[in-house]
Amino acid sequence: MGIPVRIHYTLWVVFILIAWSLAYGYMPHQYPGLDVVTYWAIGIASAIILFASVLVHELSHSYVAKKNGLPIARITLFFFGGVSEMTEEPQDPSLEVRVAAAGPLMSFLIAAVLGGLWYATTVVKAPVALTATLGYGALINATLGVFNLLPAFPLDGGRVFRGSIWKRSGNLVGATRTATRVSEALSLLMMLGGFAAIIFGDFVNGLWIVVLGWFIRSGAETSLRQTLIGEALSGVRVVDIMTQNVLTVPPDITVQQLISDYFLVNRHGGYPVVKDGQILGIVTLQCVRSISQGQRTSVTVARAMVPCESTVMVKPTLSALDAFQRMARKNVGRVLVVEGGRLLGILTRGDLMRIIQMRQDFDLGPARVPRASLPTPRPIPGQAKYCVQCGAQLPVDAEICPHCNAKQPA
């Protein structure tokens, strides 16, 4: 389906733990009398079936999502199973329910198929190793389906629960808050039960339950935070909140000049690098820190900057939420707002956090109608030139840039 699948290193840890626990604990108890090699073969095969089933479970989410126009960035298999990373959330409660329910339904289908094969092997008296592997596969998939239907984030049941409330109330934030409270209550019960199991001697299972309870609580809080951010930025475009008339730097000044004339004078943490109206890249505090003090008087901005091809650029019509997610994925604190090769502004993580905080403080809800139109450059008669400081287009006879007040060469 064109979806990258990533295996996190923690999966290998839990893979070995599952194979070991099956080989030395569960299988000898259920099927006594086999040799150690057979137990290990059953354990490894069962662990492979488990994670293959988790992958198919996640692919079912991804299939339904892609069929309904929701892009999937990747699937990651890790310590607690797997996750399908959607680049945007469903905007319809019915779609959220369908996407979430696809996973547990697939797990139940796999359990039914493996259960049927297990029954067939018992009838024909197949080798015990095959029967044991199929039986465990059916049991673990049924357990996976039931566990994922718990009404708690980030489990599928939590999304089904939220989608159902959202469909009835029409309020996504309210539905998320309700689902989060239920998730927190369930997680506390699980952690209390886990501690009780540890106290009464079942250390391994008790520890697993405590960890799962903590995982559910953490996932619920993260989901609520993401929903609040998404709601606050809904309907807001980059052009609505970006900084215009951006202060830019030329590429040929030294890093020491950059520090003294820009970073120590202005409050910004990064500046676009522009020459003759062409965007060359961006230079940030991190770029400056990478240059040793002894080299700052000789190294130019052109050498220290992040080049244009590695600079994150967005269009002014892009939604603020998409810009926020792009910053998170690229791990950057600012993006350049560009259209037609022309620098229109800059958007920082601070700008986004400020608008999120303000909209939440004033309880404004989603901004359904954009409040600002795209800035259009004023027509310039005759020939034009570009500001040496900020890159703005100027009349050919301009001596001072009206945007940044920089003196222009004759």
PyMOL commands that set and color helices and strands:
alter all, ss='L'
color gray80, all
select helices_A, chain A and resi 9-30+36-67+93-123+128-148+156-169+172-199+203-233+238-241+255-263+285-289+293-295+301-304+308-310+320-330+349-361
alter helices_A, ss='H'
color red, helices_A
select strands_A, chain A and resi 5-7+72-78+81-86+270-275+278-284+306-307+313-314+334-339+342-348+384-386+393-395
alter strands_A, ss='S'
color yellow, strands_A
deselect
rebuild
show_as cartoon
